[in-house]
Amino acid sequence: MPSDTRSSPPSPAHPASRRFIGLMSGTSLDGVDGVLVEFSGDGPVVMAAAYREFPAALRDALLALQSSGADEIHREALAANALARCYADCVAQLLANSQAAPGSVCAIGAHGQTIRHQPGLHDGVGYTRQTQHPALLAELTGISVVADFRSRDIAAGGQGAPLGPAFHQALFGGAPDTRVACNLGGFSNISILPPAGSTAPVRGFDCGPGNVLLDLWVQRHRGTAYDAGGAWAQTGTVHAGLLAHLLEDPYFAQQPPKSTGRDLFNAAWLDERLQAFPALLPADVQATLVALTGEAIARDIRRHAPDTRSLILCGGGARNAAVLAYLREALPAVAVSTSAEHGVPPQQIEALAFAWLARQCIEGLPGNEPAVTGAHGPRILGALYPA
């Protein structure tokens, strides 16, 4: 297959603007993170950041759409409308915080909410679905919207994920030694960034569960949305037998390119494996799930990037002290830090990535890394909904 980008650049509503908004609502289903960023020669400058928590009804609707059910088309449409309004609220907050006018923003990069991810199902081409209503978002905000970033990569034979590595390279690349950037959202993924001067490509893939099982378990047993700082997990003890059993899933041994989601790692997956260990204390299960998250990442770094000297963590899971402690112990030769120590708060990285991807789309530049996703070549990602 040829490696051309197979597309011509869209025409932005405000071509002179270097300002973009990025919106990201991840698999944790807690809410939407947004950034207003200006791209300059020195890199992205965050002008404002905002967070909007999902209303309980929207979170429940999105969670229900993770699996098949009655009247799905209607329910998805209503959830997409509600999500667009939540996104618009986040945009309004960003504009108010920065005192920026809608007309000064070139475009919004809106990821949408993943409800299915099944790449490579038929003849190497499957599908992915990030539900949202970008046309409504453009109408509500008066700003052009770039959405549906993953589908083009899948159409080109790729996994459609992860899409962070190209941005991670732009933000963190160029170090003297190999670096790994790891996003710890609902799921964990790594970007392997070659040292300065290397001709090696950027690589990356999904390692496995990040916060998704941790959040599920603490919600079930403690009634909280997440285990703040990993404090509850730190009261438990890792059960070696359960950890080994969880790591037997074939996904962990699968060679990249690979990506995953709630289609595989979900409550049913965990409950089935816990049947062999019925007497475990809930805190011990939580500690073991922390170990699962950390060990999946550590194994992949040892296997695919053994020369790594620096690991940069971002995403909500970067605030989980238990996961950080596990990684530091499992990778003693690697300096483990968070993106905050490199100038960007961990919670902003994914939203920043989609602002950057929107800019790539508007400027007619590829947004994927074929060595990461397995696509036949670089592709311009995203569909434009003009203001």
N, C-alpha and C positions, 0 to 999 in steps of 0.2 A: 504494500500500500504506500502511496506517496505520503510525504511528511509535510505537505503544505498546510496552511491553516484553514483552507477551504472556506473562507468567508471574507467579506469586505467589511471595513470598519463601520459601525453605526455612526449616525450623525447626532452628536449630543445636543441638547437644548442650549447648553451654555459652554461652548467649546473652549472659551478662554479661562474658565474656572479650573483651579487645581484642588477644589474642595470636594470631598466625597463623604458620604455617610455609609457606615457599615453596620448591619444589623445581624445578630446571630442569636438564635434560640436553639439550644442544643438538646441532646437526648435526655438530659436530666429533667426537662420539662418544668423548670422552675420559673423561667421568665426570659426576657429578651435583653441582651446587652447591646448598647449602641455607642458608636463613636462618631464624632465629626472631625475629620482629619484633613489637613492641607498637605499636599505632596510638594516638596521642594527638592532642590538639588542635594540637600543634606539628609533627605529621607522624610518619612511621615512625621508631621507635627500634630499631636492631638489637641484640638481646640476645645473639645468638650466630651464628656462621657456621661452616660445615663443608663439606668437600669429600670425596667418595668416588670414587676412581678405579674405572673399570669393569674387572672381570677381563677378561683377553684373550679368553676364550671368549665372554663376553657381547658384547663389542665386535664380535667376528667375526660372531656371530649377527645382531646388529642391522644390521651393514653388509651382510650377505648378503640381508637382507629389503628392502633398498633397491631391488632389482630382482626380477622374477618368477623363480620356481624351483619345484622339486618340493616337495610336502608343505608348502606355505607356512602353512596354517592351524595345523598341529601345531607347526611350528617357531616361529611367532609366539607361540602360547600358552606354550610353554616359555620363550621369551625374555621375555615379559611377566611371568611368575612370577619369573624371575631378577632382572628390573629392579625389581619390587616389593620384593624382599629387599634389593637394593642401596639403594633409597630408604629402607627401614626402618632400615638401618644408619646412613644419614645422619641420620635423625630421632633415633635413639638418641644419636648423637654430639652433636647440637644440644641435646638435653635434658640430657645429662651436662655439657656445657660451661656451660650456664646454670643448672644445678641446678633446672630447672623440672620439674614433674610433668606427665604426659600430660593429666591432667584440667584443667590450667590453660590449655590451648591450645584455641581454638575450632575450628580446622580447618586441614588441610593443603591447600595449593593445589599440585597435582602436574601438571606439564605433560605428562609422558609423552615418548616418543621418536618423533619424526616418521619414518615409513617410507614414506609416500606423501603427496603434496600435489597435488591435481588439481582446483582450484576452477573452476567454470563450464564443466564438460565438456558437460553436456546441458541445453538450455533454460535456461542461466544458472545451473544448480545442479550442482555436481560433488561432490567429497568430499575429506576430509582424514583421515588416520589417524595418531594419536599412540598407539602401542601402550603399554600398561601394564596392571596388574591392580589398580585402585583398591580393590576390595573386599578383596583380600588385604592391601593396605597398611593399610586401616582395621583389619583383624583383627590384624595384626602389631604395630601401634602403639597401638591403643586410642584413636585420634583420628579424628574425622570427616574425610573426604577429599572435596575438590572437584576434579573432573577433566573432561576432554573440553571444553575451553574454546572450541575453534575451530568445532565443528560447527554450533552455533546460528547463528553469523554467516553461515556458508555457506548454511544452510537459508533464511536471510533474503536471499539473493542476493548476499552479500558474498564476499570472498576468504578470510575466516577469518584473515587476517594482513595486516600485523603487528598484534599486540595491545598492543605496548608504548606507542604514542603517548598513550593516555589516562593511563597511569601517568606517563609522562615529563612530561606537562603538569602533573600533580599535584605532581611532585617538582621540576621545573626551570622551570615556567612563571612568568609574571608579571614577566619582565624588561622593561626599557624598550625594548629593540629585539628584532627577530626572532631567535630562537635555534633551532638545530637540534641535536637529540640523535640521535646515531648509534650504534646497536648493531653492534659488529663481532664477530659470532660466526662460525659456519660461513658464514653469509651476512650481508650488510650491509643494514640498513634504517635509514631516517631518519624522525624525527618533526619536523615543522615547527611550532614553537610561536610563536603570534602574540604581539606585544608587549602589555604591560598596557594595558587599556582598549579593545583591539581587539575588534570583533565577528566577526572572521574565525574560521572553525573550525580546529581542529587538523588538520593533514594529515600523511600519511606513507605509505610504501610500501617495498618491497624494492628496493634498487639493483642487486644482483647478488652475485657471490661475495665472501665475506669471507675467512675462513681456509681454506675447504674445498679450494680448488685449491692454495694454498700448502702446506697440510699434506700433501696427496696427493703433491706433487712432492718435498718434502724427505724424506718417508718412502721414496719410491722410490729416491732418489739418495744419501741420507745415512743412512738407517736410523733416524732420530729421529722422534719423534711430531710435532714442530713445529720451526720455525726460531726458536729463542729470541731474542727481541728484534729479529728480522729481520736477524741478523748475517750469515748466509750470503747473503741477498739483496743486502746492501750490498757484497759482493765482486764482484757481477756488474754488467752494464750493460744498461739497458733497450733492447730492440730495437724501434725505432719501427714497423717493418713488421709484426712479430708483434702488437704492441699494437693497431695499427689493424685487423688481421685479426680479432682477438678481439672488438673493439668493434663489428664488423659484425653480430654476432648481433642479430636483431630485438628481443630482449627489452630491450636498452638504449635503444632508441628508442620503446618502447611507452609509451603514456600511462597514468598511474595512474587508478584503483586497479589495482595489480598486485602479485603475490607470486611467489616462485620457490623452488626447492630442488634437491636432488640429482636430481630427475626430469629436470632440464635440464642443470645445470652439474655434470658428473661427469668421470671419467677418460676415457670414450669421447669426450665433447665436446672435451676438451683434446687428446687424441691425434689426433683427426681434423684439428684446426686446425694442429697441429705438423707435419703431413706436408708442408706447404708450406715449412717451415724446418728441414730435416733436420740441418743442420750446427751448430746453436746449442749453445753450452756450457750445461750444466745450470744453472749459477749465473746466466747471462744470462736463462734462462727464468724462474727464480725472481724475479729483479729485475723482469722484465716482468709477472709475475703480481701483484707488489706494485703496480705501476703500474696494472694493470687494476682492482684493488680500489679504489685511491685515485681513479682517474679516473672510475669509475662513480659514486662518491659526489660528487666535485667537479662533474661535469657536471649531476647532478640538482639540486644546490644552486644552481648558476648558472642552470639552466633554470626551476626551480620555486620558488626562494626567493632571488632575487637581492639582496634587502635584508638577508640574514643577516649578523649581526655577530659571532656567537659559535657555535662548534661544540663540543659536548661529546661526547666519545667514551667508550663503555663496552663491556663484554664483553672476552673474552680478547684480541681483536685490538688493544685499546687499549694493550697492552704491546709492540706491534710498532713499534719506533722507525723502521723504514723506511717504514711506512705513514703514521705521523705526519709524518715529514719530507716525504713526497710531498704530503700534504694541505696542509701549511703553505706549500709552494711553489706549489701549484695554486690556493690561495685566499688570496692575500696580504692581502686586506682583512678577513679573518675571523680572530678570535682562536680558536686551536685549543687545547683543553685536554682533560683526562680528567675523568671524574666524581670521581676522588679529590680533585681541586682544589675540588670542590663538596661535599665531605664524605662521599661514598659510594665505596668501592672499586669499580673497574670490574667485577670478577668477581661482585659481589653484586647488580647492578642487575636482571638477568633473574629471579633467584630472588625478589627483592623484588617485582617486578612480579606474579608469580603468587601471592605472599602477598596482595597488594593485590586482585588479581582474585578470589581466594577470599573476601575480605572483602566485595567488591562483591556477589558471588553470595549470600552469607549474609544480607546486609542488603537484598537485593532491588533492587539498583541496577545499571544497565547497565555493562558492561565494555568495550564496543566504541565506536569512533568511526566513525559511518557515512560521514563525509567521507573517512576513511582506507580502509576496507575495501570501500565501495560497497554495504553492506547497506541494506535498505529503511528502517531506523530503528534506534534504540538497542535493545539486547537484553541481558537478563540471561544471562551466559555460565556454562556449567559444569553438571555433574551431581553431586548430592550423594550420598555413600555414608556414612551415619551410622555412628558408632563402635559 
